[in-house]
Amino acid sequence: MAKTITKRSWAEPYRMKMVELLKVTTKPQRMKAMRDAGYNTFLLHAEDVYIDLLTDSGTNAMSDQQWAAFMTGDEAYAGSKSYYNMEKAIQKYYGYRYVIPTHQGRGAEHILSQILIKKGDYIPGNMYFTTTRLHQEMAGGTFVDIIVDEAHDPNSEFPFKGNVDMNKLEALVKKVGAEKIPYVCIATNVNMAGGQPISIKNLRELREFTQKHGIRIIHDMTRVAENAFFIQQRESGYEKAKIADIVKEICSLTDGATMSSKKDALVNIGGFLAINDWEIYEEARNLVVAYEGLHTYGGIAGRDMEAIAVGIKESLSDSHQKARVGQVEYLGEKMLEYGIPLVKPFGGHGIFVDAKAFLPHLSQDEFPAQTLAAEIYIDSGVRTMERGIVSAGRNSKGENYHPNLELVRFTIPRRVYTQAHMDVVAESAAMVYERRNKIKGLKMVYEPKFLRFFQARFDKLK
Ligand code: F0G
């Protein structure tokens, strides 16, 4: 019988003009590569990877328009035209007043933390991010998690797992006093929760509360357009709103932002600090010259600033986000068909596999997510990343954090892979799932001091 149409498909709003060939490896080659990499997917040579889902950071495919803009980059040391183009785009599409370019997101986090945080301060946030928290701690602050409990539960289908639990924030203000809280750090589409959005309603409540207490909101806007897509899909009153307008509204509820343009903004490098307050801007202009470069290039080339300006505009297109998040969803649905335990709802930038549920026979100290990422690479050459106990690191007393979420992130670069690639990825995860009972854990044999997940080495447990 002929099939009837129940749902219309999305498709990429672009076509391919140039392709990059991939290397296909054998299983023995991959076993050796993984051993040489100390069972850490960050230490693999990218050449040995078939489908690279390590991160969506800096791995985007630029459009012909971005490449065209790239060629017009003004590489003047001071006052580059490209800086002013980027500044104009940020002011127009995000609405922030002053802009300091940085080499990437963490450059902006560094400068902002140094300016706003004093020793003994507390920085509440909707879940931590690795580099963000590290810069807060290096400046003498303590991060406090104020995200809703649902965010820590991979099985909760709450639509806004990026929301702030206002009771948690209120309790912190009561305990330490508003003067010890220089700002609340709000990420849009919370990475570590699995790419989960915050609602406008929650952001408004937060704005009202923080204004009452004289506390700023600093926005980690790395994936703001993906967050806006979810608001359009899920928040009542926003069904007909344009992503561009939702993004502008989100930004208007905050006082400034740190941005890694390597994600949403569809480029390969770059970031910025944006702020509405002149005095903070002035201080940032002083610091940026010490750490990044002059305040009109901040560690990136003129051509990169041109590509960012175009990328910001492209990222706000409704059809772009529909295909971008649609592809992530496609992979999630496929993996669910094979019974693989995933964080739900699906995230904006990737699918997060629940490694505790995938490998229940391993304790968290045997690094289930690290183990699973290594196994998937060995199976198919697909590279993923650990987001669990290794990423969480240690507290200031040197004790391991034991996060509830022990995840493997299958992160989808923007405009890079096809639906057929997603099929291969889901099948690989399914193959590993079939032999999950035979999988042994890992032990850490080398641990770096900061952000250990990047460079730690492991050995197989016997
Ligand atoms: N904030 C968030 C939410 C991020 O995801 C990242 C980077 C940063 C800040 C720092 O930006 O890398 O440009 O210095 N996330 C990458 C990832 C590394 O793979 O999730 P950066």
Residues whose N, C-alpha, C, O or C-beta is under 5 A from the ligand:
A	BS01	F0G	T55 S57 Q104 G105 R106 F129 T131 N191 D220 T222 S260 K262
